[in-house]
Every structure is written in C-alpha cells, then in structure tokens.
Amino acid sequence: MHVMASVPEEFFAQFTEPFGLGPVVEVDTSAPVDAADVAARVRRALAEARLS
C-alpha cells in the first residue's frame, strides 16, 4: 500500500496553487509530451528568472 493512498483528499486542497519558488511551466499531459521541449522550456524559464 502506498502512503498516498491513505491521505485524505482534503489534504491536497492546500496544494492547488504554485508554491512561488520559481517560474511555473505548464505542460498539457492530455497527449504525449515532448520531453525535450519541456526541458528546453524549463531551462528558458529558469534563465529568464535569473535575469529578473
């Protein structure tokens, strides 16, 4: 049994917003994901955040 299977659903309500630790890169997972594209977007977002 995985520990997350025993956590009440209400617990996850506190995680509905980004943590604010850095840029958010949204990824549509309703179709196959191009991992190289996501990695490039993450690198670009981090580089832009460093320039701010």
C-alpha positions in Angstrom: 0.0 0.0 0.0 1.3 3.4 -1.0 1.3 6.1 1.7 -0.6 8.5 -0.5 -3.5 6.0 -0.8 -4.2 6.7 2.9 -4.1 10.5 2.8 -7.5 12.2 2.9 -8.4 14.0 -0.3 -8.8 17.3 1.7 -5.1 17.3 2.4 -4.3 18.1 -1.2 -6.5 21.2 -1.2 -3.5 23.2 0.2 -1.6 22.5 -3.0 -3.9 24.0 -5.6 -1.6 27.0 -6.3 2.1 27.2 -7.3 4.5 27.3 -4.3 6.1 30.5 -5.5 9.6 29.1 -5.5 10.3 29.9 -9.2 8.7 30.0 -12.6 5.8 27.7 -13.5 6.0 25.8 -16.7 2.6 24.3 -17.6 2.5 21.0 -19.5 -0.5 19.6 -21.2 -0.5 15.9 -20.4 -3.7 15.0 -22.2 -1.5 13.9 -25.1 2.1 12.5 -25.4 4.6 15.0 -24.1 7.8 16.1 -25.9 10.2 15.8 -23.0 13.0 17.6 -24.9 10.6 20.6 -25.5 9.6 20.6 -21.8 13.2 20.6 -20.7 14.0 23.5 -23.1 11.1 25.4 -21.7 12.2 24.8 -18.2 15.8 25.9 -19.0 14.5 29.0 -20.7 12.1 29.9 -17.8 15.0 29.5 -15.3 17.3 31.6 -17.3 14.7 34.4 -17.6 14.0 34.2 -13.9 17.7 34.7 -13.2 17.7 37.8 -15.3 14.8 39.3 -13.4 
